Amino acid sequence: MAATLVDNVRVNVTSMGTGALSLGSAVDGYRGVEALQNGKTYNYKVVAGSQWEIGQGQYLTSGSQLVRTPLHSSNGDGLVDLPQNAQVSFVALASDFSGTDLSQEAIEAKDQAVLAASQAQDAAAQAMLIVEPVAAIPTDAGAGVVGTTSGEKVQDFIDGVGSQGGSARVGADDGSSGSLFTTVQGSITKLLSKDGAGLPGFSHTPSAPYISKTVGDRLSKVVYVTDAPYEVSPGPVGGGAGPDVTVPLQQAISSGASKIILPSLAGGQNYYVSDTISLPDYITIEGQNNWSTGLISTVNNIPIFHASGRANVEIGNIRLGYSTTPVDGAYAIYLEDCIRANFSRLVLNWVYDGIRILRGGVSYLGAEISALQVYEYVGAGISAIDALSVHLNGFEMSAGSSTGGYGGIHLKGGVEGFIAANGEVLLGTHGFVTESNDGTNNRGVSPWHNKINSVLFDSPAQAAGYIRNTQHLYLENSWFASSGHDKSDIGYTTMADYSGLDIAGSKHVKMRGGQLYGNGGRGALVYQDNSYIDFIGVTAARNQRGRSSNGSAIDFVASGGVSPSNFKVQGCTFERDADTTTYRQTAAVNVFSGPADYYNITNNGLGGCTVTDNGTGTNKTVSGNN
């Protein structure tokens, strides 16, 4: 029976006697049973002292056993009664090489025979490819030149193609003038013109702006809405000059194309839609330029783009907005239970919510958003509701003259893994808002494990950061500034009493680095129902600008016999306004009278401010503040 050969396998035998071998661990320096396959037959050699046995055995993974059939042994070629601590090796036997000549002379002779056969085959192929066609081409009977009827010379044929009288190229049409197809270069020029034959699958119409395309576009299922059969062209439609693309755009998206392109229209015209555009799986919508390519909805209470239960939706390089004052429902992009969305280089202008992301039944959402600009939003720049893993990087938001009631960034319900980095949010009612679904801070119904990094929240009408019912919120290197700003007074001389951060009903909110600066009220106002609120390495300066009395940069409030607990203010820098200021930040930290406990106010640079500690708890440290 032919055996399976295996390299460098030697195993300790854990059984004794004449039965099947129970295989244990590999001997040091060798492979073990992982090199063997169930049911395969292997040659083996087992040695124990002066006893030995060579044979063939079937390996069974069940019990890691080798069923022995001896060929030769020290026991008259029979089974050896093995003692303890035997070892078995898997070897090649002489029978494995039966009929094989392994001498050096035999090996060299075989190599020479293979080489000679290969050279003969190559020579025959060269004769077929070169000798016969060369002999045939100059003859009248030669058929080797494409396009010739007899045996003209190759040079004659090439000369004919290049002349005005040259025969037609594939796909050529001499046209009415008969001038563009007289040379190969003329053919290429004609093919690339707007009214030419076009690249494969495209129809260029005089009414549409010409967009240079490639064969790769067509093969990748890229569709331009200005191409046939859609042939969108400029014209005064909808809320202004521009075509209504509701039907052709939805048709193009539903055609099975993987990418839809909206070229910029001449004269600064916009595209218009009068209904929501529904998006399928694996679709990319892309404009030519995120300012000059505009898609405007003429209905002010419906989304522009909507995807529900979809995967891999991408939108980029386009401007979206509404032609009349948007109300709730006017979301430029609305995702429900989608996974792996990607938005980049977007300008969203005059919207209710720029982007709204809602998770209902799916366990994972995931959206990547970059290079985002949102202006004049009534609700929020981006609103995430129960969403998971939304990453926003590189953004600019300004509510402008609109209310921006829910902030540039709005987190509601069980939002987790939301990260916003490297951006700014200006004006509006708030800059950043968190809230739960039921007024608690329990996981699943309130925001947990979210992060804001290197973001400026500036000049809102009320608190820049309005934090409610959240846990594990990390604010790193971010600014909360000029809260209470009166938009009618750019000079900030009539500010209202609103804090940079207004925190209630929350746990584990940590601000590290960044600034609380120039707010109408406190830099941060921490209510009694909070715990584990930390300020580490924060700069708090020139706050209390809109109050009717002097005050603190950070207040820990007590009310109804309840105080915040387990908080820290460490390594922060405070700055007091000059005494010529009517009302100003005179205190760095103020702990209201109440049972506040387990807190540290240590190693802060007060800058002329004071620390007022009226907490009655005994497990606290207030020291090193200068």
N, C-alpha and C positions, 0 to 999 in steps of 0.2 A: 504494500500500500504506500502511495506517495505521501510523504510527510511535509508539513509546513515548517520552513526554516525560520528561525528567530535569532536575533543577535544579542549576545551578552546578557543572558538570563541565567541566574543561579539562585536557588531558593532553599531556605531551611525547611526540612520535613518535620512536621509535628506529630506524625503517627509512627507506629512500630508494627512489625510483623510482615505478613505477605499480602496484605490487602492493598486497596488503592492508597496512593500517597496523599496525605493531607498537607497542602502547601501553606507555609507561613510567610514570614517576612523575607525580603531579599537579602542576600549575603552582601556585606559591605563591598562597594565597588561594582555591583551588578544591578541590572534591572530585575523587577519582581513580576508577579502575576499580572500586572496591568498590561504587560506586553503580549499576553496570551488571549486567544479568542475562544469563546464557548463552542464546544463541539469539534474543534479542530484537532488533528492528530499531529503529535510532535515526537521527534527522536529525543530520547533522554539517556542520561547516564547518572546513576545514583551510586554513591560511594559511602561506606561506613567502615573505617578501619581497613582490614584486609579484604573485606567483602565488597563486591561490585556487581553491577547489573546494567546492561545496555539493552534498550528496546524501544518500542513505540507505544505511546500512551495518548488516550483521548482526554482533553482537559474539559472539566465541567465546572462552570462558575458556581453552581449550587454546591456549597460546602468547600469550594476551592480545592477540588480533587483531581488527581491524575490517575486514570484507570490503566494499570500496567499490563503490557504484553511483552515479556522478555524475548530478546533474540539471542543474546549471549550473557553468561553470568559466571561468577565463581562457584555457583551451585549447580554445575552441570547444565548450564543454559536454562535453568529453571528459576522460579521466583526466589529471591533472597529474603530470609527472615531478618528484617532490618531491626537493628537496635535503636535506642534513642539518639537524637542529635545527628541524624544523617543529613546529607545535602544532595540535591538533584540539580544537574546542569542540563540545558537544552542544546543539543549538538547536531552537527552534520555527520552522517555516516557515509561510508564508501559507496553504498547503494544509491545515494543521491546523485552520484556522478557517473553512474554506469553508462557506458557507451559514449562518453565524452572524452575527446582527446585534448588534454590540457597542456601539451608540450608547447614550448616557445615556437618551434617550427610550424606546428599546426595553426597556431594563432596568427602568425605572420602571413602564412599562405592564404588564410581566409580573408584577411584585410586587403591583400593585393587583388584578390578576385573581385571583391566589392568595388574597389577603386576603378578597376578596369571596366567593369560593367557601367559604372556611372559616367566615365569619360566617353564611352561609345554612345551612350544615350544622348549626351550633350552634343556630340558631333553630328548626330542625325538631325537633331532639332535645329542646329545652325544651318544645315544644308536646306532644310525646308523653308526657313524664314528668310534666307538671304539669296541663295543661289538661284532658286526657281523664279521668285518675283523679279529679280534684277534681269533675268534673261527674258521674262515675258513682257515687261513694261514697254520696251522700245518697239515691240512687234505690233503689227496690225491686229493680231488676235489677242493681244494682252488685254486683260480686263482689270488690271490692278489699280488703276487710277480712278478714284471716286468721281463720278460725274462725267466721265468721258465715254464716248460711244465706240471708239476704236483705240489705237495704241499711241496717242499723242505722248510727247515727253512730259515728265512731271513739271519741268520749268515752264513749258508752254501753258500748261493748265494753270499754274500759279499766276503767270502774266495775265491770263484771261480774266481771272477772278478780280484782279486789281484794276482792270480797265473799265471804262464806261460800258463796254459791251460784254462784260463778264456775266456768266450765267448766274441765276438767282441763288441766294443763300437760303438756308432753311428758315421759313417763317417770314421771308421778305415780301413786301408789297411795294411796287414801284410808285404807287400813289398817283394823284392826278398830275403833279408837276413832273414826275419822272426824274427828279434831281437828287433826292436824298438817299436812294439806294444804289447809286452807281459805284460806290466804294464800300469796303468793309467799315471804314470809319463813319461814313454816312449812315450805314445801317445802324450802328451803335447809337449815333446821335438821334436818329429817328425813334428808335426803341425807347429811349429815355425821355422823350418829349411828352408833354401832357396829352397830346392828341395822337400819339403813336400807338403801336400795337401793345405797348406796356409790358411790364414784367409778368411772369406767369400768374394768372389768376386775378390780376388787377384790371380795373377799368378806370381810366383817368377821364374825367369829364370837364369841359371848359368852365362849367359853373362852379366847380370846387377849387379851392386853393391847392396848388401842386405841392405834394409832399414826397420827397425822395424816399423810395422804399428799396428793400433788398429781397432777394429770393428767400433768404433766411426768415424774413418776417412772415412770408406766406406759409412756409413750411412749419413755422412755429404757431400757426393759427392766430396771427396778429391781424386785427381788423381795425381799419380807420373808418370812422363814421362818415367821413367825406367821400368814401369810395362807394362804388356800386356794390350791392343793390340799394344802399341807404342814401347815398348822394346828398347828404345834408349840405345846404348852401346858405349863405348869409341872407338876411331879410328881416324886416320889422315885424316881429311876432312877440307875443307875451307882454312882459312889463317894459320892454324897450327894444332897441334894434338888435335883432338876432333870431336864429331859428329855434322853433320848438322841436326838441329832439326826444320827447317822451317816448313815442312809438319806435322810431328807428334805433334809439339807444337800447331800449329793452329788447328789441329784436336781435340786435348785434350781440348783446350779452347772452341771450338765450340760444344763439346759433351754434354753441359748442366751442366758440373761440376761447383761447386762454388769456388773451390780452386785448383790451379795447383802448384805442388811442383817440383822444379828442384834440386835433390840432388847433392852434390859436387861429381865430378868425380875423380877417382883415378889418381895419378900422376900429379895432378895440371892441368888437361886438362880443356878446356873451351867448352861450347856449342857454336855452330855457327848458324847464320841465314843469308839467302841470299835474304830475302824479309821482308817487314814490317809485324809485327804481329798485327792483328786487335783485339781489345778488345770489348767484349759485356758489357751489364749492369751486375752489381752485380758479379764481378769477382775479385778474389785475385790471384796474381802471387807472389810466394815466393820461394826464394832460401834457401839453407841450411846454408850458411854463406856468408856475404857480401864481402868477399875477395876471398874465395876459390870457390865460385859458380859464374862463369863468363859466360855472354851471349854476344857474340861478333858478330857484323854485318860485313860481307865481302863486303858490298856495301856502299860507303862512302858519299852518298848524299840522303839517305832516313832515316826516323825514324826507330828505333827498335820497340818500342811499339806506337801504335796510337789508340786513341779513339775519336770518333766524335758523339756528341749528346747522350752521355752515362751518366749513373748515378752509383755511388758507385763502382768506380774502385780503387783497392788497389794493390800496388806493394811494395815489401819489401825484405830486407835481400839478396840482389843480387848485382853483379857488372856488369855494362853495358859499352860498348865501341865499337870502330871501329878498324878494322885490318889495315886500310890504312888512310892516312891523311884526316880527315873529312872536308867537305865543307858545304856550306849552304844547309840545308835540313837534315843534319845528327844530328837529335835531338834524344837523347836517349829515352825520353818520350815526346810525343806530344799530348796535349789535345785540342780539339776544341769543344766549347759549351757543356762541360760536367759539371755535378754538383756532389758535394760531393765526391771528390777524396781524397785519402789518400796515402801518400808515406812516408816510413820510412826505416832507416838503409840501405841506398843506397850508393854505390860507383859508380860514373860516371866518367870514365877516357878516355881521348882522344876523345872528342866530339866537335861538333860545338856549339850547346846549350845543356846543361845537361837536363834541363826541359823547354819546351816551352808551355805556357798556353795562349790560344787565345779565346776570347769571341766575337761571332758575333751577333747572334740573340736572345740568351737566356737572361732573365732578372737577373738571379742569377747563379753564378758559384760555388765558394767555394772549396778550396783545403787546406788540412792540410799536411805540409811537416816537417819532423823532422829527426834528426840524419843523415843529408845529407852531403856527401863528393863529391866534384867535382874538378877534376884535368885536366890540359891540355885542356882547352876549347878555341876554336878559336873565338867564338862569345860571349856567356854569360853563366855563371853558371846556372842562371835561368832567363828566359825572360817572362814577363807578358805583354800581349798586350790587352788592353781594358778589362782586367780581373777584377772581383770583388771578394773580400773576400778571398784573398790568405794569409795564415799564414805560415811563415817559422821560425822554432825554433830549435836552436842547429845545427850549420852547419860550415863547413870548405871548403873554396874554394881557389884554387891556379891555376892561368893560366900557371904557370911554364914557359916553353920555348915557349908556344903558345902566340898568340897576345892578346886574351881576349879583343877584340875590343869594346865590348858593356858592359864590366864590369862584375863583379861577379853577380850583381843584376841589371837588366835592366827593367825599367818601361816605357812603350810606350802607348800613346793614353789615353783613358778614364779609366785608372786603378784607382780603389778606394778600400779602405779597405785592402791594402797590408801592412802587418806587418812582419818585419824581426827582430829577436831578438837572442841575445846570439850566436854570430858567428864571423868569421873572413874571410876577402877576401884579398888575397895576389897577388901581381904582376899584369900582364895584362896591357892594355892601360889605363883603368880606374878601379876603384873599384865599383862605383855606378853611374848609368846613368839614367836620366829621360828625356823624350822628348815627344812632342805632335805630333798629326797626321797632323796638318796644320800650325804649327808655332805660334799659339796663346796659351794663357793659359786658354781658356774657358772650362767650365765643359763639359764632354762628349767626348772631343777630346784631353784632356791633363790630366796628373795625378793629382788627387785631394784626399785629406784626406788619406795620407799614413804616415807610421811611421817606423823609424829605431831606435832600442833600443839596446844599449850595443853591438855594432858591431865595430870591428877594420878593417879599410880599410888601408892597408899598402903597401908601395913600388910599386905603379903603375908607368908606364913610363910617364904618364901625370897626370892630376888632379885626385885625389882620388875620389872626389865627383863632377861629371860633371852634374850640375843641370840646366835644360833648360825647360822653359814654364810649370811650375808646380805651383799649389796652395795648401796651407794647408799641408805642409810637415813638419813633426816633427822629429828632430834628437836629440835623448836623450842619454846621457852618451856614446857617440860613439867617436871614434878616426878617424881622417883623417890625415895620417902621411906619411912622406917620399915620397911625390909626386915628380916626375921627376927623380926617381931612375934609374940608369944605371944598368941593370941586369948583365952586365959583370963585374961590380965592386961592390962586396958585401960590400966594405968599405964605400960606399956612398961619395966618395971624388969628383966625377965628376957628380954632379946632374944637371938636366936641370931646367929652370925657369918655373915650374908649381906649381899652388897653391893647397893647401889641398882641399878647396872648391872653385869651379868656378861657380858662379850663374848669370844667365841672364834670362830676360823675365819672372820673377816669382813674386809671391806674397805670403805673409804669410808663409815664411820659418823660422822656429824657431829652433835654436840649443841651447839646454839646457844641461849644464854639458859637460863632455867629453873634448877632446883635439884636438888642431890644432898644430901638433908637427913635427919639423924637415923637413919641406917641402922645395923643391928647390926654390919655389917662396913664395908668401904670405901664411899666414895661411888660409885666405879667401879673395877672390876677388869678390866684389859685383859690377856689372855693373849698368849703369845709368837707365836701363829700369826695375829696380826692385822696389818694395815697401813692407813695413812691413817685413823687414828682421831683425831678432833679434838674438843676442848672449847673453845668460844669464848664468852666472856662468861657463864660458868656460875658460880653460887654454890654452894659446897660447905661445909657447916657441920655440926658436932656429929655426925659419923659415928664409927665404931669403938665403938659403945655396947655391943656384945655380945661383944667380944673379951676375951681374957685378957691383953692387952698393948696398949700404945699403938700407933698406926698412922697410915696416910696417908688422905687424901681420895681420891687417884687413884693406883693402882699399875699400873706397866707391868712385867709379869712376864717373867723369862727362865728358860728351862728347856731342858736337853739341848743347850746351845750355840745355842739359837735365841731371838731377841728380837723384839719388835714394831719396826716401822720407820715412817718417814714419818708421824709423829704430831705433834699440836700441842696445847699448853695455853696459851691466850693471853687476856689481859684478863679472867681469872677472879678471883673474890673468895672467899677462904678465911677460915674462922673457927675459932679454937681454943677448945675447952672450958676452963673454969676448972680450975686445977690441983687443986682439991678433988675433981674427978671421978676416980673410980678408974682407969678406962681411957678414953682419949679420942683425938681426932684431933689429933696434934701435928705431922704433916707434911702439906704441901699436895700435893706430887707426889714419888713415889719411883720412879726408874728402876732396876730391878734390874741387878746386875752381869751383863754379857753384851754381845753385838755390836750392840746397838740403835744405829741411825744415822738420819741425815736427819730430825731432829726439832727442834722449837722449843718452849722453855718460856720465855715472855717476857711482861713487862709485867703480871704478876699481883699482886693485893693479897693478901699472905700472912696478915695478921691474926694475927701471932704464930706462924704455922706455918713450917716449913722446906721447902726443896727439896733432895732427895737425888738426885744424878745419878751413877750408877755405870755408865752406858753407855760402852762403849769406842770407839764410832764417832767419827770426826773431823769429820763433816759435820753439825754441830749448833750450835744457839744457845741458851744458857741465860743470860738477862740481864734486867735491868729488873724484877726481882721484889723487892718491898719489903713 
